[in-house]
Amino acid sequence: MWRTVQFAGRFPQLRFNGDFSHWYTGLEMVYGGFDAKLEFIRPVLDRVRFLHGRIGNPGCMQVAIGEGDAREHPYVDHFRKLWTAAFAGFLRSARPGESICFTPELLAPEIYYPRTFQGREESDRWRQSLVLRRIARECFDAAAKGE
C-alpha cells in the first residue's frame, strides 16, 4: 500500500485497478485500524478506473457472499467502504471520456482462489457475480449521493 500511495503522489496521471482483496487479505487490512488505512490509500482510491469485484476476508482472497453477510461479516462492510470510496473518487476526478469498470473476478479453485469444502466450491461463481454486482451498484449509488 505504501509504495502504491507513493506512486500516486509521484505520478498523478496514473490510474489503478482496484483489486483490493489482495491488500485486504495479504496485508491484513482488517487489523490495526481499517478506517485509517482507508484514509491512507485515498490517493489510490481517487484514481481507480477498474474494480475487480471480489470480496476476501482476513484469511482468503475470495469468499462467497450471501444476502445477509454484511451484518454477519464485517469484511463485507469493509469492501463496501472500499468500493464506495473508489466510485466517489472516480466521480470527483474523472477526466472527460474516462470510465470505471466493475468486473466480478471469480477465479477457479484450481488456482486456489475460492474456498472449497470436500472438493466442492463454496458457491456458484455465476450467482456470486450477481450478488457482487448488486453490492457494487449500491456502492456506486451511495457515492453518487455523497454518502
BAMARKOL-787578 format. One record per residue: residue number from 1; residue in one letter; x, y, z of N, C-alpha, C, O, CB in turn. Coordinates in Angstrom, 3 decimals, decimal comma, padded with zeros to 6 digits. Glycine has a CB too. Layout:
REM residues N
k  r  n_east  n_north  n_up  ca_east  ca_north  ca_up  c_east  c_north  c_up  o_east  o_north  o_up  cb_east  cb_north  cb_up
NUM  A  X  Y  Z  X  Y  Z  X  Y  Z  X  Y  Z  X  Y  Z
...
This chain:
REM residues 147
k  r  n_east  n_north  n_up  ca_east  ca_north  ca_up  c_east  c_north  c_up  o_east  o_north  o_up  cb_east  cb_north  cb_up
1  M  000,823  -001,186  000,000  000,000  000,000  000,000  000,871  001,255  000,000  000,620  002,196  -000,753  -000,938  -000,005  001,203
2  W  001,887  001,257  000,846  002,732  002,430  000,960  003,347  002,781  -000,399  003,316  003,936  -000,823  003,831  002,198  002,008
3  R  003,898  001,785  -001,066  004,557  002,025  -002,347  003,561  002,560  -003,381  003,898  003,465  -004,145  005,214  000,731  -002,860
4  T  002,356  002,019  -003,416  001,354  002,469  -004,375  000,930  003,903  -004,092  000,749  004,686  -005,024  000,138  001,548  -004,347
5  V  000,772  004,255  -002,835  000,443  005,639  -002,470  001,570  006,576  -002,919  001,309  007,677  -003,404  000,208  005,764  -000,931
6  Q  002,818  006,136  -002,755  003,945  006,961  -003,200  003,923  007,148  -004,721  004,184  008,247  -005,212  005,279  006,323  -002,765
7  F  003,613  006,087  -005,465  003,498  006,200  -006,921  002,385  007,177  -007,300  002,548  007,982  -008,217  003,229  004,817  -007,551
8  A  001,272  007,107  -006,605  000,152  008,013  -006,904  000,557  009,463  -006,694  000,161  010,331  -007,472  -001,066  007,676  -006,028
9  G  001,330  009,735  -005,669  001,792  011,096  -005,423  002,828  011,554  -006,444  002,851  012,717  -006,849  002,370  011,198  -004,034
10  R  003,665  010,639  -006,842  004,743  010,989  -007,778  004,264  011,100  -009,223  004,784  011,898  -010,003  005,849  009,959  -007,695
11  F  003,269  010,290  -009,566  002,757  010,243  -010,939  001,240  010,419  -010,920  000,512  009,431  -011,017  003,146  008,903  -011,635
12  P  000,754  011,639  -010,800  -000,690  011,855  -010,651  -001,522  011,378  -011,837  -002,735  011,216  -011,704  -000,953  013,305  -010,432
13  Q  -000,910  011,154  -012,973  -001,649  010,678  -014,138  -001,934  009,174  -014,075  -002,717  008,667  -014,878  -000,876  011,001  -015,402
14  L  -001,322  008,463  -013,150  -001,564  007,023  -013,034  -003,009  006,735  -012,671  -003,628  007,475  -011,906  -000,634  006,406  -011,992
15  R  -003,539  005,661  -013,222  -004,848  005,142  -012,862  -004,639  003,699  -012,405  -003,704  003,029  -012,843  -005,868  005,236  -014,068
16  F  -005,515  003,232  -011,527  -005,276  001,942  -010,886  -006,422  000,963  -011,071  -007,569  001,339  -011,311  -005,026  002,142  -009,423
17  N  -006,067  -000,301  -010,951  -007,012  -001,405  -010,869  -007,250  -001,648  -009,383  -006,309  -001,953  -008,650  -006,477  -002,707  -011,607
18  G  -008,473  -001,520  -008,938  -008,797  -001,735  -007,528  -009,123  -003,196  -007,267  -010,291  -003,577  -007,192  -009,971  -000,849  -007,103
19  D  -008,091  -004,006  -007,130  -008,265  -005,411  -006,774  -007,905  -005,539  -005,305  -006,835  -006,038  -004,956  -007,381  -006,363  -007,675
20  F  -008,810  -005,083  -004,448  -008,493  -004,882  -003,049  -008,421  -006,154  -002,210  -007,945  -006,108  -001,076  -009,487  -003,985  -002,463
21  S  -008,875  -007,274  -002,733  -008,817  -008,493  -001,927  -007,371  -008,887  -001,633  -007,099  -009,483  -000,591  -009,541  -009,641  -002,641
22  H  -006,440  -008,564  -002,535  -005,025  -008,869  -002,281  -004,499  -008,064  -001,095  -003,823  -008,606  -000,220  -004,175  -008,577  -003,535
23  W  -004,810  -006,774  -001,071  -004,369  -005,959  000,056  -005,097  -006,375  001,327  -004,482  -006,501  002,385  -004,602  -004,467  -000,229
24  Y  -006,393  -006,585  001,225  -007,193  -006,886  002,416  -006,687  -008,152  003,106  -006,506  -008,178  004,323  -008,678  -007,046  002,042
25  T  -006,465  -009,188  002,320  -006,022  -010,457  002,891  -004,513  -010,459  003,128  -004,056  -010,753  004,233  -006,411  -011,618  001,972
26  G  -003,752  -010,136  002,106  -002,302  -010,253  002,184  -001,653  -009,263  003,133  -000,656  -009,590  003,777  -001,720  -010,081  000,834
27  L  -002,198  -008,062  003,231  -001,631  -007,042  004,112  -002,423  -006,900  005,408  -002,167  -006,005  006,213  -001,579  -005,704  003,393
28  E  -003,375  -007,787  005,593  -004,157  -007,844  006,839  -004,750  -006,484  007,193  -004,577  -005,984  008,305  -003,282  -008,342  007,996
29  M  -005,455  -005,894  006,219  -006,042  -004,569  006,416  -007,026  -004,503  007,578  -007,232  -003,437  008,159  -006,733  -004,137  005,164
30  V  -007,626  -005,622  007,914  -008,649  -005,640  008,956  -008,061  -005,322  010,341  -008,770  -004,875  011,242  -009,341  -007,005  008,983
31  Y  -006,763  -005,560  010,488  -006,146  -005,368  011,801  -005,498  -003,988  011,898  -004,873  -003,521  010,946  -005,100  -006,465  012,071
32  G  -005,649  -003,348  013,041  -004,932  -002,111  013,307  -005,533  -000,864  012,706  -004,793  000,048  012,336  -003,574  -002,240  012,828
33  G  -006,836  -000,788  012,595  -007,467  000,449  012,170  -007,793  000,503  010,693  -007,083  001,143  009,916  -006,598  001,583  012,512
34  F  -008,861  -000,162  010,304  -009,250  -000,209  008,893  -009,516  001,184  008,333  -009,056  001,505  007,237  -010,489  -001,080  008,718
35  D  -010,249  002,012  009,066  -010,594  003,341  008,553  -009,358  004,210  008,338  -009,323  005,002  007,397  -011,551  004,039  009,509
36  A  -008,347  004,076  009,191  -007,098  004,822  008,996  -006,390  004,353  007,729  -005,813  005,164  007,004  -006,167  004,657  010,219
37  K  -006,430  003,068  007,462  -005,815  002,545  006,238  -006,587  003,012  005,012  -005,992  003,329  003,982  -005,755  001,005  006,275
38  L  -007,890  003,052  005,121  -008,719  003,550  004,026  -008,346  004,999  003,708  -008,230  005,372  002,541  -010,222  003,442  004,385
39  E  -008,163  005,790  004,724  -007,780  007,194  004,516  -006,375  007,281  003,914  -006,128  008,122  003,050  -007,840  007,981  005,852
40  F  -005,468  006,437  004,353  -004,098  006,437  003,829  -004,067  006,150  002,329  -003,288  006,759  001,596  -003,248  005,404  004,570
41  I  -004,912  005,225  001,872  -004,895  004,860  000,451  -005,834  005,724  -000,393  -006,063  005,423  -001,565  -005,273  003,399  000,293
42  R  -006,374  006,785  000,187  -007,286  007,675  -000,546  -006,709  008,145  -001,887  -007,461  008,208  -002,859  -007,620  008,885  000,312
43  P  -005,404  008,480  -001,993  -004,872  008,894  -003,298  -004,987  007,784  -004,364  -005,101  008,077  -005,554  -003,407  009,310  -003,147
44  V  -004,959  006,548  -003,941  -005,142  005,431  -004,874  -006,626  005,289  -005,200  -007,002  005,144  -006,364  -004,578  004,102  -004,276
45  L  -007,457  005,330  -004,178  -008,900  005,178  -004,386  -009,436  006,236  -005,349  -010,343  005,963  -006,136  -009,643  005,264  -003,047
46  D  -008,880  007,431  -005,285  -009,330  008,507  -006,177  -008,972  008,252  -007,638  -009,519  008,903  -008,528  -008,730  009,826  -005,736
47  R  -008,067  007,318  -007,896  -007,595  007,074  -009,259  -007,982  005,688  -009,792  -007,493  005,273  -010,843  -006,092  007,232  -009,309
48  V  -008,839  004,984  -009,089  -009,278  003,660  -009,557  -010,197  003,842  -010,765  -011,125  004,650  -010,746  -010,014  002,869  -008,414
49  R  -009,915  003,076  -011,809  -010,761  003,113  -013,006  -011,226  001,715  -013,413  -011,922  001,549  -014,415  -010,005  003,767  -014,165
50  F  -010,836  000,718  -012,629  -011,248  -000,666  -012,878  -011,325  -001,341  -011,523  -010,342  -001,352  -010,784  -010,250  -001,424  -013,852
51  L  -012,459  -001,897  -011,190  -012,619  -002,599  -009,915  -012,794  -004,086  -010,171  -013,700  -004,511  -010,888  -013,824  -002,040  -009,121
52  H  -011,913  -004,861  -009,572  -012,108  -006,307  -009,581  -013,143  -006,611  -008,510  -012,912  -006,363  -007,326  -010,755  -007,091  -009,328
53  G  -014,260  -007,139  -008,918  -015,326  -007,446  -007,976  -015,094  -008,787  -007,323  -015,521  -009,831  -007,816  -016,676  -007,430  -008,668
54  R  -014,420  -008,731  -006,225  -014,182  -009,936  -005,437  -014,061  -009,470  -004,005  -013,445  -008,438  -003,738  -012,892  -010,729  -005,914
55  I  -014,631  -010,203  -003,094  -014,524  -009,871  -001,678  -013,763  -010,986  -000,983  -014,065  -012,170  -001,134  -015,930  -009,664  -001,032
56  G  -012,772  -010,567  -000,221  -011,996  -011,514  000,561  -012,218  -011,255  002,040  -012,853  -010,278  002,438  -010,500  -011,423  000,211
57  N  -011,684  -012,145  002,824  -011,712  -011,946  004,275  -010,275  -011,999  004,777  -009,364  -012,115  003,958  -012,608  -013,029  004,993
58  P  -010,030  -011,920  006,059  -008,649  -011,911  006,530  -007,858  -013,183  006,186  -006,630  -013,175  006,270  -008,639  -011,713  008,012
59  G  -008,528  -014,259  005,803  -007,810  -015,497  005,531  -007,902  -016,023  004,116  -007,206  -016,977  003,770  -008,291  -016,522  006,427
60  C  -008,744  -015,425  003,287  -008,957  -015,949  001,927  -009,330  -014,794  000,998  -010,150  -013,946  001,350  -010,076  -017,052  001,914
61  M  -008,714  -014,764  -000,204  -008,937  -013,640  -001,117  -010,271  -013,675  -001,838  -010,653  -012,689  -002,468  -007,851  -013,599  -002,126
62  Q  -010,984  -014,777  -001,762  -012,291  -014,851  -002,429  -013,212  -015,734  -001,607  -012,979  -016,933  -001,458  -012,157  -015,400  -003,884
63  V  -014,271  -015,117  -001,072  -015,235  -015,873  -000,280  -016,634  -015,644  -000,828  -016,903  -014,632  -001,474  -015,161  -015,474  001,210
64  A  -017,506  -016,582  -000,565  -018,901  -016,455  -001,001  -019,605  -015,431  -000,111  -019,377  -015,368  001,097  -019,639  -017,840  -000,948
65  I  -020,457  -014,638  -000,739  -021,197  -013,604  -000,035  -022,682  -013,894  -000,156  -023,210  -014,040  -001,258  -020,861  -012,197  -000,590
66  G  -023,348  -013,976  000,982  -024,787  -014,179  000,986  -025,516  -012,873  001,186  -024,886  -011,839  001,407  -025,183  -015,167  002,062
67  E  -026,808  -012,902  001,113  -027,612  -011,681  001,230  -027,457  -010,997  002,582  -027,449  -009,768  002,639  -029,068  -012,000  000,996
68  G  -027,333  -011,748  003,669  -027,263  -011,137  004,997  -025,858  -011,000  005,541  -025,683  -010,660  006,711  -028,069  -011,929  005,952
69  D  -024,851  -011,257  004,718  -023,484  -011,313  005,223  -022,929  -009,988  005,714  -022,021  -009,987  006,545  -022,602  -011,834  004,170
70  A  -023,431  -008,871  005,240  -022,901  -007,584  005,689  -023,097  -007,420  007,192  -022,274  -006,792  007,859  -023,579  -006,427  004,934
71  R  -024,162  -007,969  007,720  -024,395  -007,872  009,158  -023,599  -008,927  009,920  -023,250  -008,721  011,082  -025,885  -008,016  009,465
72  E  -023,317  -010,030  009,287  -022,633  -011,122  009,955  -021,116  -011,046  009,841  -020,398  -011,532  010,714  -023,106  -012,420  009,401
73  H  -020,627  -010,429  008,754  -019,196  -010,415  008,479  -018,722  -008,996  008,200  -019,082  -008,420  007,174  -018,865  -011,330  007,293
74  P  -017,925  -008,425  009,091  -017,502  -007,042  008,891  -016,685  -006,827  007,618  -016,622  -005,702  007,123  -016,703  -006,591  010,070
75  Y  -016,064  -007,863  007,081  -015,267  -007,664  005,870  -016,129  -007,268  004,679  -015,628  -006,617  003,762  -014,489  -008,927  005,541
76  V  -017,400  -007,636  004,658  -018,281  -007,199  003,567  -018,467  -005,688  003,658  -018,433  -004,997  002,639  -019,665  -007,932  003,627
77  D  -018,662  -005,175  004,855  -018,784  -003,732  005,034  -017,489  -003,026  004,653  -017,531  -001,936  004,083  -019,159  -003,403  006,480
78  H  -016,346  -003,622  004,955  -015,072  -003,029  004,566  -014,968  -002,904  003,042  -014,507  -001,881  002,534  -013,907  -003,867  005,112
79  F  -015,388  -003,923  002,325  -015,343  -003,851  000,864  -016,351  -002,839  000,334  -016,097  -002,172  -000,668  -015,611  -005,229  000,251
80  R  -017,474  -002,726  000,991  -018,424  -001,678  000,600  -017,766  -000,299  000,733  -017,921  000,551  -000,144  -019,717  -001,752  001,471
81  K  -017,044  -000,083  001,810  -016,360  001,188  002,002  -015,293  001,407  000,923  -015,178  002,502  000,373  -015,724  001,241  003,397
82  L  -014,529  000,379  000,629  -013,500  000,486  -000,411  -014,122  000,825  -001,760  -013,678  001,743  -002,450  -012,701  -000,823  -000,515
83  W  -015,161  000,069  -002,128  -015,778  000,277  -003,436  -016,475  001,632  -003,514  -016,390  002,312  -004,537  -016,774  -000,840  -003,734
84  T  -017,163  002,029  -002,445  -017,828  003,332  -002,444  -016,800  004,445  -002,573  -017,019  005,403  -003,314  -018,663  003,521  -001,163
85  A  -015,683  004,334  -001,864  -014,630  005,350  -001,953  -014,025  005,393  -003,352  -013,726  006,473  -003,861  -013,534  005,077  -000,915
86  A  -013,842  004,241  -003,974  -013,295  004,205  -005,337  -014,277  004,840  -006,325  -013,870  005,610  -007,195  -012,978  002,745  -005,758
87  F  -015,546  004,526  -006,196  -016,548  005,143  -007,073  -016,621  006,653  -006,832  -016,736  007,426  -007,782  -017,936  004,498  -006,846
88  A  -016,556  007,068  -005,581  -016,597  008,502  -005,265  -015,379  009,211  -005,852  -015,498  010,312  -006,391  -016,659  008,722  -003,735
89  G  -014,221  008,588  -005,748  -013,014  009,163  -006,333  -013,141  009,316  -007,837  -012,727  010,325  -008,408  -011,809  008,306  -006,003
90  F  -013,715  008,311  -008,469  -013,950  008,401  -009,917  -014,901  009,553  -010,237  -014,627  010,356  -011,128  -014,523  007,071  -010,458
91  L  -016,000  009,632  -009,523  -016,997  010,674  -009,799  -016,428  012,077  -009,584  -016,825  013,015  -010,274  -018,228  010,473  -008,911
92  R  -015,509  012,226  -008,640  -014,891  013,529  -008,368  -013,810  013,899  -009,375  -013,653  015,070  -009,718  -014,301  013,535  -006,981
93  S  -013,066  012,907  -009,848  -011,837  013,242  -010,564  -011,745  012,739  -012,004  -010,720  012,941  -012,655  -010,699  012,712  -009,814
94  A  -012,770  012,101  -012,504  -012,686  011,545  -013,861  -012,517  012,651  -014,893  -013,164  013,697  -014,831  -013,938  010,713  -014,182
95  R  -011,637  012,389  -015,832  -011,458  013,294  -016,968  -012,511  012,958  -018,011  -013,049  011,851  -018,016  -010,016  013,183  -017,569
96  P  -012,807  013,900  -018,890  -013,773  013,598  -019,965  -013,351  012,336  -020,735  -012,195  012,186  -021,131  -013,896  014,806  -020,943
97  G  -014,304  011,457  -020,929  -014,045  010,219  -021,652  -013,588  009,056  -020,793  -013,568  007,920  -021,266  -013,035  010,466  -022,680
98  E  -013,217  009,310  -019,529  -012,810  008,218  -018,652  -014,043  007,473  -018,160  -015,126  008,043  -018,030  -011,979  008,749  -017,460
99  S  -013,854  006,201  -017,892  -014,938  005,393  -017,340  -014,364  004,522  -016,231  -013,151  004,403  -016,059  -015,623  004,520  -018,448
100  I  -015,272  003,927  -015,499  -014,871  002,966  -014,475  -015,601  001,668  -014,771  -016,770  001,667  -015,157  -015,189  003,489  -013,022
101  C  -014,907  000,590  -014,588  -015,448  -000,729  -014,904  -015,457  -001,584  -013,635  -014,468  -001,636  -012,903  -014,618  -001,418  -016,032
102  F  -016,563  -002,241  -013,388  -016,660  -003,202  -012,287  -016,775  -004,587  -012,907  -017,721  -004,865  -013,644  -017,890  -002,890  -011,339
103  T  -015,828  -005,441  -012,613  -015,804  -006,776  -013,209  -015,637  -007,825  -012,123  -014,567  -007,931  -011,524  -014,671  -006,893  -014,250
104  P  -016,692  -008,608  -011,860  -016,518  -009,702  -010,894  -015,414  -010,641  -011,366  -015,419  -011,119  -012,500  -017,846  -010,484  -010,700
105  E  -014,492  -010,884  -010,487  -013,410  -011,817  -010,804  -013,539  -012,988  -009,850  -013,094  -012,934  -008,704  -011,991  -011,135  -010,689
106  L  -014,139  -014,015  -010,332  -014,382  -015,191  -009,504  -013,619  -016,351  -010,119  -014,122  -017,070  -010,982  -015,913  -015,513  -009,389
107  L  -012,403  -016,508  -009,653  -011,492  -017,461  -010,269  -011,730  -018,874  -009,776  -012,360  -019,100  -008,742  -010,065  -017,061  -010,002
108  A  -011,219  -019,800  -010,528  -011,468  -021,236  -010,307  -010,658  -021,785  -009,129  -009,631  -021,224  -008,748  -011,132  -022,030  -011,574
109  P  -011,142  -022,890  -008,567  -010,451  -023,485  -007,420  -009,083  -024,058  -007,774  -008,238  -024,219  -006,894  -011,303  -024,570  -006,822
110  E  -008,854  -024,366  -009,047  -007,559  -024,939  -009,434  -006,403  -023,983  -009,168  -005,256  -024,411  -009,040  -007,575  -025,320  -010,904
111  I  -006,702  -022,695  -009,085  -005,636  -021,733  -008,806  -005,773  -021,168  -007,383  -005,197  -020,129  -007,061  -005,662  -020,585  -009,845
112  Y  -006,531  -021,858  -006,553  -006,597  -021,618  -005,120  -007,212  -020,278  -004,716  -006,809  -019,691  -003,713  -005,239  -021,709  -004,558
113  Y  -008,175  -019,795  -005,484  -008,862  -018,570  -005,082  -010,091  -018,867  -004,235  -010,116  -018,467  -003,071  -009,263  -017,765  -006,309
114  P  -011,111  -019,546  -004,751  -012,286  -019,755  -003,896  -012,035  -020,859  -002,875  -011,220  -021,759  -003,080  -013,515  -020,103  -004,750
115  R  -012,750  -020,757  -001,790  -012,661  -021,823  -000,799  -013,403  -023,047  -001,318  -014,415  -022,940  -002,011  -013,238  -021,366  000,570
116  T  -012,876  -024,201  -000,967  -013,542  -025,455  -001,316  -013,738  -026,261  -000,035  -012,959  -026,168  000,914  -012,715  -026,268  -002,377
117  F  -014,788  -027,039  -000,046  -015,103  -027,913  001,081  -015,383  -029,285  000,515  -016,274  -029,454  -000,318  -016,320  -027,380  001,918
118  Q  -014,627  -030,258  000,964  -014,755  -031,633  000,478  -014,702  -031,672  -001,046  -015,474  -032,382  -001,690  -016,066  -032,264  000,980
119  G  -013,772  -030,893  -001,614  -013,550  -030,905  -003,049  -014,541  -030,110  -003,882  -014,440  -030,101  -005,109  -013,558  -032,279  -003,510
120  R  -015,504  -029,438  -003,244  -016,508  -028,663  -003,987  -016,369  -027,181  -003,658  -016,014  -026,797  -002,543  -017,944  -029,157  -003,656
121  E  -016,657  -026,369  -004,658  -016,614  -024,932  -004,437  -017,661  -024,514  -003,421  -018,724  -025,124  -003,305  -016,821  -024,180  -005,748
122  E  -017,340  -023,480  -002,703  -018,222  -022,956  -001,668  -019,535  -022,433  -002,241  -020,576  -022,505  -001,587  -017,523  -021,853  -000,902
123  S  -019,485  -021,909  -003,460  -020,677  -021,280  -004,019  -020,686  -021,407  -005,538  -019,725  -021,875  -006,150  -020,751  -019,802  -003,606
124  D  -021,771  -020,988  -006,113  -021,906  -020,892  -007,558  -021,314  -019,544  -007,974  -021,874  -018,495  -007,658  -023,414  -021,034  -008,015
125  R  -020,192  -019,575  -008,675  -019,499  -018,332  -009,030  -020,361  -017,404  -009,865  -020,233  -016,186  -009,750  -018,227  -018,644  -009,780
126  W  -021,222  -017,937  -010,688  -022,060  -017,097  -011,548  -023,123  -016,374  -010,725  -023,416  -015,205  -010,977  -022,726  -017,947  -012,649
127  R  -023,690  -017,053  -009,761  -024,643  -016,387  -008,864  -023,931  -015,354  -007,995  -024,478  -014,291  -007,703  -025,366  -017,421  -007,974
128  Q  -022,722  -015,675  -007,591  -021,940  -014,721  -006,814  -021,701  -013,432  -007,597  -021,707  -012,345  -007,019  -020,606  -015,340  -006,403
129  S  -021,494  -013,546  -008,895  -021,265  -012,335  -009,690  -022,475  -011,407  -009,631  -022,322  -010,186  -009,662  -020,952  -012,701  -011,151
130  L  -023,669  -011,975  -009,546  -024,875  -011,153  -009,440  -024,963  -010,467  -008,073  -025,385  -009,315  -007,978  -026,126  -012,011  -009,681
131  V  -024,566  -011,178  -007,023  -024,555  -010,587  -005,682  -023,541  -009,446  -005,638  -023,838  -008,370  -005,120  -024,221  -011,661  -004,602
132  L  -022,352  -009,678  -006,178  -021,308  -008,657  -006,172  -021,710  -007,450  -007,012  -021,418  -006,311  -006,649  -019,993  -009,239  -006,688
133  R  -022,372  -007,698  -008,118  -022,841  -006,606  -008,973  -023,864  -005,745  -008,216  -023,829  -004,517  -008,295  -023,465  -007,168  -010,283
134  R  -024,760  -006,393  -007,493  -025,752  -005,645  -006,713  -025,066  -004,782  -005,656  -025,416  -003,614  -005,484  -026,756  -006,609  -006,044
135  I  -024,099  -005,349  -004,952  -023,370  -004,591  -003,937  -022,649  -003,413  -004,586  -022,672  -002,302  -004,057  -022,363  -005,500  -003,191
136  A  -022,010  -003,652  -005,727  -021,293  -002,575  -006,421  -022,256  -001,467  -006,839  -021,928  -000,285  -006,730  -020,551  -003,127  -007,658
137  R  -023,424  -001,836  -007,307  -024,414  -000,826  -007,710  -024,834  000,025  -006,521  -024,969  001,243  -006,634  -025,650  -001,498  -008,337
138  E  -025,039  -000,629  -005,375  -025,391  000,101  -004,158  -024,260  001,050  -003,757  -024,516  002,171  -003,316  -025,699  -000,882  -003,007
139  C  -023,033  000,609  -003,907  -021,874  001,448  -003,572  -021,777  002,638  -004,527  -021,503  003,758  -004,098  -020,570  000,617  -003,620
140  F  -022,000  002,397  -005,816  -021,961  003,490  -006,784  -023,045  004,511  -006,477  -022,802  005,718  -006,488  -022,125  002,955  -008,213
141  D  -024,238  004,013  -006,204  -025,356  004,923  -005,885  -025,047  005,739  -004,622  -025,343  006,933  -004,572  -026,674  004,118  -005,691
142  A  -024,458  005,104  -003,609  -024,098  005,820  -002,385  -023,038  006,884  -002,685  -023,106  007,994  -002,158  -023,583  004,833  -001,309
143  A  -022,066  006,545  -003,526  -021,024  007,511  -003,899  -021,625  008,686  -004,652  -021,234  009,833  -004,435  -019,939  006,836  -004,754
144  A  -022,568  008,403  -005,531  -023,208  009,463  -006,310  -024,017  010,408  -005,413  -024,149  011,595  -005,711  -024,118  008,851  -007,384
145  K  -024,548  009,876  -004,326  -025,319  010,699  -003,380  -024,416  011,383  -002,348  -024,880  012,190  -001,542  -026,364  009,835  -002,661
146  G  -023,132  011,051  -002,384  -022,199  011,644  -001,427  -022,229  011,002  -000,071  -021,816  011,619  000,911  -022,479  013,082  -001,279
147  E  -022,708  009,777  000,015  -022,800  009,082  001,308  -021,486  008,437  001,691  -021,389  007,812  002,748  -023,893  008,024  001,269
